Amino acid sequence: MFSIVFEHSFPYDKFFSGIIYFYAGKKHPVMVFNNYEFMAHKTGFQASKHGNSTSWRCKREPARCKARLVTSGGTMKIMNSLHSHPPTFTGEIGKLKPIRVKIVQKVN
């Protein structure tokens, strides 16, 4: 059961359950969501708007691709879902560690 809720949840947010995957990168873990790879950008209280959390940015083109996620406990908030490129993950999803999370996405 997940009890983490972001401070800034608004009535127009969409909540659903999903699975994110992890694998060991060269220096840090890599998260896979919707066949896109994300690397940890800021952890702990560095991402202070979201409490004790981790900010993730797209692994392929972090300077140009604006896709961003924030995880905290059993919740993942999609900050920006737009990628500037096709999906990057080409491995076998079955070999990765799955984690079920509550996903929060702003409805436009």
ZIDAHU-V199941 format. One record per residue. RES is the residue in one letter. PHI is phi in radians with two decimals (NA if undefined). PSI is psi in whole degrees, -180 to 180 (NA if undefined). OMEGA is omega in degrees with one decimal (none if undefined). Layout:
BEGIN
res=<RES | RES>
phi=<PHI | PHI>
psi=<PSI | PSI>
omega=<OMEGA | OMEGA>
END
This chain:
BEGIN
res=<M | F | S | I | V | F | E | H | S | F | P | Y | D | K | F | F | S | G | I | I | Y | F | Y | A | G | K | K | H | P | V | M | V | F | N | N | Y | E | F | M | A | H | K | T | G | F | Q | A | S | K | H | G | N | S | T | S | W | R | C | K | R | E | P | A | R | C | K | A | R | L | V | T | S | G | G | T | M | K | I | M | N | S | L | H | S | H | P | P | T | F | T | G | E | I | G | K | L | K | P | I | R | V | K | I | V | Q | K | V | N>
phi=<NA | -1.72 | -2.07 | -1.41 | -2.31 | -1.18 | -1.02 | -1.78 | -1.56 | -1.95 | -1.06 | -1.63 | -1.46 | -1.87 | -1.97 | -2.71 | -1.66 | -2.73 | -2.15 | -1.99 | -2.16 | -2.29 | -2.55 | -1.37 | -1.51 | -1.12 | -2.04 | -2.36 | -1.15 | -2.06 | -1.81 | -2.02 | -2.44 | 0.96 | 1.15 | -1.96 | -1.75 | -2.20 | -1.96 | -1.10 | -1.88 | -2.41 | -2.21 | 1.14 | -1.48 | -1.10 | -1.63 | -1.08 | -1.06 | -1.98 | 1.25 | -1.39 | -2.54 | -2.20 | -1.63 | -2.13 | -2.19 | -1.02 | -1.34 | -1.26 | -2.33 | -1.07 | -1.39 | -1.78 | -1.41 | -1.67 | -1.14 | -2.49 | -2.30 | -2.31 | -1.99 | -2.68 | 1.05 | -1.72 | -2.20 | -2.18 | -1.90 | -1.49 | -1.46 | -2.64 | -1.77 | -1.53 | -1.77 | -1.74 | -2.78 | -1.25 | -0.94 | -1.83 | -1.42 | -2.13 | -1.41 | -1.65 | -1.09 | -1.14 | -1.56 | -1.67 | -1.46 | -1.55 | -2.38 | -1.45 | -2.35 | -1.56 | -1.86 | -1.98 | -2.34 | -1.26 | -1.58 | -1.50>
psi=<130 | 134 | 1 | 129 | 133 | 147 | -38 | 54 | 126 | 160 | -21 | 12 | 148 | 129 | 135 | 165 | 145 | 179 | 132 | 155 | 152 | 150 | 162 | 121 | -173 | -44 | -34 | 162 | 153 | 135 | 140 | 126 | 124 | 38 | 19 | 144 | 138 | 142 | 148 | 132 | -51 | 141 | 164 | -137 | 3 | -35 | 57 | -24 | -25 | 19 | -147 | 95 | 177 | 129 | 138 | 141 | 160 | 136 | -32 | -53 | 70 | -26 | -33 | -36 | 129 | 5 | 130 | 144 | 156 | 129 | 145 | 113 | -125 | 25 | 141 | 128 | 128 | 111 | -40 | 122 | 2 | 120 | 153 | 19 | 167 | 168 | 146 | -22 | 125 | 2 | -168 | 115 | -29 | -19 | -4 | 161 | 117 | 145 | 126 | 132 | 161 | 127 | 133 | 125 | 132 | 132 | 123 | NA>
omega=<-178.9 | -178.5 | -178.8 | 175.5 | 179.2 | 179.5 | -171.9 | 173.9 | -177.1 | -179.1 | -178.3 | 173.8 | 178.6 | -179.3 | 174.0 | -179.6 | 179.2 | -179.9 | 171.7 | -176.0 | 179.5 | 168.4 | -177.6 | 174.8 | -179.9 | 179.9 | -173.8 | 176.8 | 177.6 | 177.9 | 176.5 | 177.4 | -178.1 | 179.5 | 171.6 | -179.7 | 179.9 | 176.0 | 179.1 | -178.7 | 177.6 | 180.0 | 176.3 | -176.3 | 172.9 | 177.9 | -166.4 | 178.4 | -174.8 | 179.2 | -179.9 | -171.5 | 175.2 | 173.8 | -179.1 | 174.9 | -177.7 | -176.6 | -171.4 | -176.9 | -173.5 | 179.8 | -177.1 | -178.1 | -174.6 | -179.2 | -178.0 | 176.7 | 173.2 | 176.6 | 176.9 | -177.1 | -179.6 | -178.5 | 173.7 | 177.6 | 177.5 | -178.8 | 177.3 | -176.0 | -176.1 | 176.2 | 179.0 | -174.7 | 177.2 | 178.6 | -173.1 | -175.0 | -178.4 | -178.6 | 178.8 | -176.9 | -179.5 | -179.5 | -177.1 | 179.0 | 179.8 | 174.2 | 177.8 | -178.3 | 169.1 | -177.3 | 178.4 | 179.3 | 178.8 | 178.1 | -179.0 | none>
END
